[in-house]
Amino acid sequence: MQTNEIMMGRLAKVSRLQAICIAHATSDDADNDEYIKLRQELINDNEVRDILPQFIRCFNDLSQFWNYIRPKFKTYKERREFIWGEFRPLCEAIEQNTISAQPADNDISSILINFDAKHVRIAWEKALERRDEDPEAAITMARTLIESVCKHILDEARVSYSDKNDDLPKLYKETAKQLNMAPEQYQEEVFKQILGGCHSVIQGLGELRNKLGDAHGKGKKAVKPSPRHATLAVNLAGSMAAFLVATWEERSSK
């Protein structure tokens, strides 16, 4: 069986590629070179090649993708939903393998429980407790965990932030900058890719909470998450939170 690290890396690549497509389809900045690189790596991956979205397999660069998506849908909302839908089978297939690998909760807990922040420990414990019984609440707590860790680190670093700002990616970006984990702080392409993947994971957790968590009201057609969705969110959040904490503690000790 493949290691959890390999599957997490694969999920980070897929999440990043999806984010690039959404950005380009909605007239936001998107890196064509990164698209080409990620696309080729995933096409060369025998485990995911056959379930990549068809447009990824067909279009070698973003200009080709733009010529396809622009006339197909008129609104940004339609384009986003189409891209999410096309990537969903691939993401779910990776999620199944990721969950079956069962990341070590105890290793994450040993880092977070010893962290000098009560609200961080509580968020992690609640996320673990609710994975099976209340997936919506677990997904919300996964996002809360990352937010709490970021705010605690920024407080310790004496960096100001707005409590009214609900933009998790922006909060994480400032935290990553303080920890020297921002992609733009590196010249090596491999580090840029890995750290860019981390940012995509955080962005995905925020979007997952908005769509499947219990922080917002639901309409009649709302999708109800399953325990496997919650497990993925909690495991990703726990791994990222533990990495942030360990990095901060290492830098602080120096």
GIDA-V294812 format. One record per backbone hydrogen bond with DSSP energy under -0.5 kcal/mol. NH is the residue of the N-H (numbers start at 1). CO is the residue of the C=O. E is the energy in kcal/mol with one decimal. If there is no record, write none. Layout:
# GIDA-V294812
NH|CO|E  NH|CO|E
This chain:
# GIDA-V294812
7|3|-1.7  8|4|-2.8  9|5|-2.3  10|6|-2.2  11|7|-2.5  12|8|-2.3  13|9|-2.0  14|10|-2.4  15|11|-2.8  16|12|-2.2  17|13|-2.5  18|14|-2.5  19|15|-2.2  20|16|-2.2  21|17|-2.2  22|18|-2.4  23|19|-2.5  24|20|-2.5  25|21|-2.3  26|22|-1.1  26|23|-0.5  27|24|-1.2  28|23|-3.4  32|30|-0.8  35|31|-2.1  36|32|-2.5  37|33|-2.3  38|34|-2.9  39|35|-2.7  40|36|-2.2  41|37|-2.2  42|38|-2.4  43|39|-2.4  44|40|-2.0  45|42|-0.7  46|44|-0.8  48|45|-1.4  49|45|-2.2  51|48|-1.5  52|49|-1.1  56|53|-0.8  57|53|-1.7  58|54|-1.9  59|55|-2.3  60|58|-0.6  65|61|-1.7  66|62|-2.7  67|63|-2.0  68|64|-0.9  68|65|-0.5  69|65|-2.8  70|66|-2.5  72|68|-0.7  73|69|-1.7  79|75|-1.7  80|76|-2.8  81|77|-2.4  82|78|-2.1  83|79|-2.5  84|80|-2.9  85|81|-2.3  86|82|-2.3  87|83|-2.0  88|84|-1.4  89|85|-0.6  91|87|-2.5  92|88|-2.8  93|89|-1.9  94|90|-2.1  95|91|-2.6  96|92|-2.2  97|93|-1.5  98|94|-2.7  99|95|-3.0  100|96|-1.9  101|97|-1.1  102|98|-0.5  102|99|-1.4  105|103|-1.1  108|104|-1.5  109|105|-3.0  110|106|-2.4  111|107|-1.0  111|108|-0.7  112|108|-2.6  113|109|-3.1  114|110|-0.6  115|112|-0.8  117|115|-2.5  120|117|-0.7  121|117|-1.7  122|118|-2.5  123|119|-2.0  124|120|-2.1  125|121|-2.5  126|122|-2.6  127|123|-2.2  128|124|-2.2  129|125|-2.3  130|126|-1.7  131|127|-0.6  131|128|-0.8  134|130|-1.9  138|134|-2.2  139|135|-2.4  140|136|-1.9  141|137|-2.4  142|138|-2.0  143|139|-1.7  144|140|-2.1  145|141|-2.4  146|142|-1.5  147|143|-2.3  148|144|-2.8  149|145|-2.3  150|146|-2.5  151|147|-2.5  152|148|-2.4  153|149|-2.4  154|150|-2.5  155|151|-2.5  156|152|-2.5  157|153|-2.1  158|155|-1.1  159|154|-3.0  160|158|-0.5  163|161|-0.6  165|162|-1.0  166|164|-0.7  168|166|-1.2  171|167|-1.9  172|168|-3.0  173|169|-2.5  174|170|-1.9  175|171|-1.9  176|172|-3.3  177|173|-1.9  178|174|-1.8  179|175|-1.6  180|177|-1.1  181|176|-3.6  182|176|-0.6  185|182|-2.1  186|183|-1.7  192|188|-1.9  193|189|-2.4  194|190|-2.3  195|191|-2.7  196|192|-2.1  197|193|-2.0  198|194|-1.7  199|195|-1.8  200|196|-1.8  201|197|-2.0  202|198|-2.1  203|199|-2.5  204|200|-2.6  205|201|-2.3  206|202|-2.0  207|203|-2.2  208|204|-2.6  209|205|-2.3  210|206|-2.0  211|207|-2.0  212|208|-3.6  213|208|-0.8  213|209|-1.4  214|136|-0.9  222|219|-1.3  225|223|-0.5  229|226|-0.7  230|226|-1.8  231|227|-2.8  232|228|-2.2  233|229|-2.3  234|230|-2.9  235|231|-2.7  236|232|-2.6  237|233|-2.6  238|234|-2.9  239|235|-2.4  240|236|-2.5  241|237|-2.9  242|238|-2.6  243|239|-2.0  244|240|-2.5  245|241|-2.6  246|242|-2.7  247|243|-2.3  248|244|-2.5  249|245|-2.7  250|246|-2.0  251|247|-2.3  252|248|-2.6  253|249|-2.0  254|250|-0.8
